[in-house]
Amino acid sequence: MAGYLVIGAGKFGRSIAKTLYNHNETVLVIDKNEELTQQIIDDGIVGEAVSFDVTEENSLKKVVSSDDFEVAFICIEGSLQTSALVTVMLKELGIKTIICKAITKIEGKILEKIGARKVVFPDESVGRELAFEFLKPDVTEHLKFSEKYRIFEFKAPKKIIGKSLVELGLRKKYEMNVIGIKRKGEELRISLSPDEKILENDMLLVVVNVEKMIQFNKEYLDN
């Protein structure tokens, strides 16, 4: 998969960029404030950030290519006009998925009309969750217990088929507890033995640490 583009290095943008970068994704941050872009590199938030005015189309074209980026997060602070203009330019450059930050519902509707796939009304925690959403597209979230633990459902990846729960050691490695297995033609089973083997096409229901779920996703579900 191509990399992620984050436009705007405020609190929300930094939160998204940091989450993606911490999970070994390619991330480019753009902000017109040169001091801010240098700071996020110095702080290790991302490895690459550039400073220029994103409303300058020629400058944007030099840096952004649909071959390099599939997803763009527009996290510009307090300017609907700039967010709208950048959304249109990114669409014209062939960026497939554009997510925009908005302050009001009206702003959100406008941004959706001109091409934003999703609009969010964010804070820092929403930024982390939004980044996670794009890191785990094949996983369904059912319940949020806290910022740390959630219930997720996903199809058993090939690497764990034929192995028992005790062999997998998911609890120790990922802070993941399998609380249910759904097999084709059967009801959800919640009384599971440690010797229960994972079969092809099993749907697993798990309680897991969110950060560990991203790690599991990278090691198992992406392959």
Secondary structure as UniProt FT lines:
FT   STRAND          3..7
FT   HELIX           11..22
FT   TURN            23..24
FT   STRAND          27..30
FT   HELIX           34..42
FT   TURN            43..44
FT   STRAND          49..50
FT   TURN            54..55
FT   HELIX           57..63
FT   TURN            66..68
FT   STRAND          69..74
FT   HELIX           80..92
FT   TURN            93..94
FT   STRAND          97..101
FT   HELIX           105..113
FT   TURN            114..115
FT   STRAND          118..120
FT   HELIX           124..135
FT   TURN            137..138
FT   STRAND          140..144
FT   STRAND          149..155
FT   HELIX           158..160
FT   TURN            161..162
FT   HELIX           165..168
FT   HELIX           170..174
FT   STRAND          176..182
FT   TURN            184..185
FT   TURN            194..195
FT   TURN            200..201
FT   STRAND          203..209
FT   HELIX           210..216
FT   HELIX           217..221
//
